[in-house]
Amino acid sequence: MAEKDKKVRNSENAIQRYIRETTGELRKVNWPTWPEARRLTGLVLLVMVIVGVFLWGVDVASGALIDLVLGI
C-alpha cells in the first residue's frame, strides 16, 4: 500500500499537492467560536477607531505646526 501512495504522490502535479496539503493544514486550525469571533471583531473595530482618531490628531497637530512655522 505504501508503494501505491508513493506512486500516486509522485504522479501528482504541484497544484494537486498544494490543494491536498492546504486542506490538511486547514483541518488542524483551531477555529474560534461565534462568540469569540464577534468579540474579537469588536476589538479590531475599536482599535481601528482609536488608531484613526490618533492619526487624525497627529495630522491636525502637524498641519497646525507647519502653518505656524511657515506663517500661513
N, C-alpha and C positions, 0 to 999 in steps of 0.2 A: 504494500500500500504506500509506503514511503517513496518508492521509486516512481509511482504513478503521480503523487503530489509534486515530486521534483520535476517530472516531465511537464506537468500542467503549468507549473510556475515558470519554467524555462520558456514555454511557448507563449506566455502572456506578454502583451506589449506593455509599454510604460503606462499608458492611460488606464488599462485594466488593473494593473498593480497599484497605481495611485488610488483608484476608487476603492479597491479592496482594503488597502491599508488605512485609508481615511475612515471608512466605515468602521473598521475595527477600533480605531482610536476614539471615534465619537461614542462608541458603546461604553468606553471606560470613563467618560466625562461624568462628573457628579453635578447633575443639573439642579439648579435651585428650585424650591417650591414656589408656587404662585405668590404666597405672602412675602417670601424673601425677595422675589423679583420685583414686586410692587414697592417694597421698602427701599431696595437698592436703586430703583428707578427714581423714586422721590429724592433720595440722597444725591444722585447725579444731577437732577434738575436744580436742587438747592445750591450745590456747589457751582453750577453754571451761572446761576443768578448772582451769587456772591462774587465770583471772579469777574462777571460782566460789570457789576457796579464798581468794583475796584478799578478795573481798566478804564471805565468811564471817568472815574475820579482822577486817575493819573493823566488821562487825555485832557481834561478840563484844566487841571493844575499846570501841566506842561504848556498848554496853549496860553494860559494867563501869564506864565513866566516868560515865554517867548515874546508876547505882546509887551510886557514890561521892559524887557531887555532892548527890544527894537524900538520902543517908544511909539507904538501904534495906538 
